[in-house]
């Protein structure tokens, strides 16, 4: 019988092949998995061994872990300005249980359960660190935060995090939870110079750490997250809101009952503010420390043993504080304000080196510990006429105007699209008629500045101000020409320095150099300016501002005894709410503001308004007289394309041959005894003065 050919079943054949492939794949995956696991284990072991070689040694006892090097801040003359990281350690049993519960609840609620790390947070942290470059996730338990004190490098890498984790394991293996907690609470930075819980309790509440009630303890426990942001001296409402979060965490962690939390929420802890400011330049130091913290982190700034070489001159700072203090005392008497009256005007002063941008002095108020609010950098106040130099520069640079250009000082009405007409008025409600622009700035004529901005457009003026150094938002409206947008004293001092250097902009800065604990340079300032304005046009505006100081609204500077070459501009806002004087020599630019925090008008005992020339200029003058002592006298040097011409302030033309006289002296009178000709020197470029005989270039 012959063999019968049988056709195979296609479906079964394919199934067999599929299962065979699956089995092969599974075997390969098994072998690969074992191999990968082996490789991974080997790599992990090698990594642990390698990293462990340079792990820091734990101190004995653990409390010595807080003995990190203190950070030092030096002034421009090498004088010590501040020591950061000073701690007052106390044993755990001398700390209020309220604080212990609060800090554990908000920082590491599983502290008494884990062995140094929080596994879930570690996994999340490693994922972010490895797969999102540039983002280093903290994932730190209390033990890990404590471990950071043993590292003196400032790197933020996964290797560093891994080392911290290993040290945390070591700490947990060799110390009790109580020892870890005691070391931790004595090294926390709470802000305002308070390091450790004892110093914090005394700084903010004037009591020991053991006396803290629940509301106070919860408030302090909330500060370490961001000591500057939640500083109760400056941001009490923020600190209180953060306190409420801490109380909520205490409830959810089982440390207190909801009823107990409700009682604490009703309490507003009273912050202790009666302190004496023993530091030189406290307002400056606050800004400096905040900038350093943003750059390096607060752990480095307060625990890293860094050395900071600041721009602050202790000599100039002392002169600035004295000038502000005495100037405000004079103002109090002028206004009839009683010594014990809490409602007094404030002042701010900033001085900047024109050739570098280094901030050499800063005063943010009349008394730092009565009010830590820094009006020099944080208060945005209307500059009034102090803003006009930016308007005139813009007109000269974009419209071809110059100091001898004639415009008509008269009542004007400026139509506005979709808004009521704008009717700018002069400060004294008087009008001069035809007048050259130099005289318009000297006399601070509002109608002229308003007419100019309608030609240049407000955006061009804003561009000039920002190029010079004004960083505050400026409203794109015509009234910006009269200084209706808020600016800071810091920005005004810096921006006017750009005029002093004839258009070279130097960004302001607070420190020259930063070194780590081993003396390695982390940062060093290299002075490098950039041109932002035309030198010839800048000089023309500077020459106009010298006229303000010599014979205009800022003439009190000369009357009070400052006779060096100087330029500047006063500023007085509507209803006398702000008084300014910003001025400069070739080497130093200084801005001074005076006013009430709540915008109350500045008026003397007779109800008369106090202007920038009377309120701010005397403080500026007192400071600058002392600041410039021993410095060589320098004048502003005109560029080669600038020459000086004597012109009639009403026509902008040179006087006729028979007319002679000194600058700003009346020449001739009419039958009624009125002045007929007034001469002034102007800085002009070639071809700018072209006067047809017996013809005025006057605006209609």
Secondary structure, 3 states (H helix, E strand, C coil): CCCCCCCCCHHHHHHHHHHHHHHHHHHHHHHHHHHHHHHHHHHHHHHHHHHHHCCCCCCCCHHHHHCCCCEEEECCCCCEEEEECCECCCCHHHCCHHHHHHHHHHHCCCCCCCCCCCHHHHHHHHHHHHHCCCCCCCCCCHHHHHHHHHCCCCCCCHHHHHHHHHHHHHHHHHCCHHHHHHHHHCCCEEECCEECHHHHHHHHHCCCHHHCCHHHHHHHHHHCCCCCCCCCCCCHHHHHHHHHHHHHHHHHCCCCCHHHHHHHHCCCCCCCCCCCCCCCCHHHHHHHHHHHHHHHCHHHHHHCCCEEEECCCHHHHHHHHHHHHHHHHHHHHHHCCCCCCCCCCEEEEEEEECCCCEEEEEECCCCCCCCCCCCCCCCCEECHHHHHHHHHHHHHHHHCCCCCCEEEECCCCEEECCEEEECCCCCCCCCCEEEEHHHHHHCCCHHHHHHHHHHHCHHHHHHHHHHHCCCCCCCCCHHHHHCCCEECHHHHHHHHHHHHCCCEECCCECEEEEECCCCCEEEECCCCCEECCCHHHHHHHHHHHHHHHHHCCCCHHHHCCCCCCCEEEEEECHHHCEEEEEEECCCEEEEEEEECCCCCCCECCCCCECCHHHHCHHHHHHHHHHHCCCCCCCCCCCCCCEEEEEEECCCCCCCCCCCCCCCCCEEEECCCCCEEEEEEEEEEECCCCCCCCCCCCCCC
